[in-house]
């Protein structure tokens, strides 16, 4: 029993003091994902040179519904930050994919 406890303590010490930077990096990469921005495609004009379609840089928010533990509170907080309808966000957060 002493050997097992000693092994657990040594492993915990290794994770906390020696490999913490590598483990922190892996955890950060797991939770923060970046998406490449695509290059400009150019504007589309009509015959009078009025812009019909323009390139816009926008931000995206990606939520994985299965990782949300409290969708009601999350929808409330996101609606305050994004200034949008809470009910719409709640339906999207509760969406289940098969």
C-alpha positions as CSV (number, residue, x, y, z in Angstrom):
1,X,0.0,0.0,0.0
2,X,2.9,2.3,0.8
3,X,4.5,1.7,-2.6
4,X,1.2,2.6,-4.4
5,X,0.8,5.8,-2.4
6,X,4.4,6.7,-3.0
7,X,4.0,6.2,-6.7
8,X,0.9,8.4,-6.7
9,X,2.7,11.2,-4.8
10,X,5.7,11.0,-7.2
11,X,3.4,11.1,-10.2
12,X,1.6,14.1,-8.8
13,X,4.8,15.9,-8.0
14,X,6.1,15.2,-11.5
15,X,2.9,16.6,-13.0
16,X,2.9,19.7,-10.7
17,X,6.6,20.7,-10.7
18,X,8.3,19.2,-13.8
19,X,5.7,18.9,-16.6
20,X,3.4,21.7,-15.7
21,X,4.4,23.9,-18.6
22,X,3.7,21.2,-21.1
23,X,0.4,20.2,-19.5
24,X,-0.7,23.9,-19.3
25,X,0.1,24.3,-23.0
26,X,-1.9,21.2,-23.9
27,X,-4.9,22.4,-21.9
28,X,-4.8,25.9,-23.4
29,X,-4.6,24.4,-26.9
30,X,-7.5,22.2,-26.1
31,X,-9.8,25.1,-25.1
32,X,-8.6,27.8,-27.4
33,X,-9.0,27.2,-31.0
34,X,-8.1,29.7,-33.7
35,X,-9.4,29.7,-37.2
36,X,-7.5,31.2,-40.2
37,X,-8.8,34.3,-41.8
38,X,-9.2,34.0,-45.5
39,X,-7.8,36.5,-47.9
40,X,-10.0,39.2,-49.5
41,X,-11.9,38.1,-52.5
42,X,-12.7,41.5,-53.9
43,X,-15.8,43.6,-54.2
44,X,-18.6,42.9,-56.6
45,X,-20.0,46.0,-58.5
46,X,-23.1,46.5,-60.6
47,X,-23.0,48.2,-64.0
48,X,-23.1,51.7,-62.3
49,X,-20.1,50.8,-60.1
50,X,-22.3,50.6,-57.0
51,X,-20.9,48.0,-54.6
52,X,-23.2,45.0,-54.3
53,X,-20.9,42.7,-52.2
54,X,-18.0,43.8,-50.0
55,X,-15.6,42.0,-47.8
56,X,-16.1,42.4,-44.1
57,X,-14.0,41.2,-41.2
58,X,-16.2,39.7,-38.5
59,X,-15.7,37.9,-35.3
60,X,-17.1,34.4,-34.7
61,X,-18.2,32.7,-31.5
62,X,-18.4,29.0,-31.5
63,X,-20.2,27.1,-28.7
64,X,-20.2,23.4,-28.2
65,X,-23.7,22.7,-26.7
66,X,-22.6,19.4,-25.1
67,X,-19.9,21.3,-23.1
68,X,-22.4,23.8,-21.6
69,X,-23.4,22.8,-18.1
70,X,-25.8,25.6,-17.4
71,X,-27.4,26.8,-20.7
72,X,-29.8,29.2,-19.0
73,X,-27.1,31.2,-17.2
74,X,-24.8,30.9,-20.3
75,X,-27.5,32.3,-22.5
76,X,-28.2,35.2,-20.1
77,X,-24.5,36.1,-19.9
78,X,-23.9,35.8,-23.6
79,X,-27.0,37.9,-24.4
80,X,-25.6,40.7,-22.2
81,X,-22.2,40.6,-23.9
82,X,-23.4,40.2,-27.5
83,X,-26.5,42.4,-27.0
84,X,-28.9,39.9,-28.6
85,X,-32.0,38.0,-27.7
86,X,-31.6,35.6,-24.8
87,X,-34.3,33.1,-26.0
88,X,-32.6,32.7,-29.4
89,X,-29.3,32.0,-27.7
90,X,-30.9,29.5,-25.3
91,X,-32.4,27.5,-28.1
92,X,-29.1,27.3,-29.8
93,X,-27.3,26.3,-26.6
94,X,-29.8,23.5,-26.0
95,X,-29.5,22.1,-29.5
96,X,-28.5,18.5,-29.5
97,X,-26.6,17.0,-32.4
98,X,-26.7,13.4,-33.3
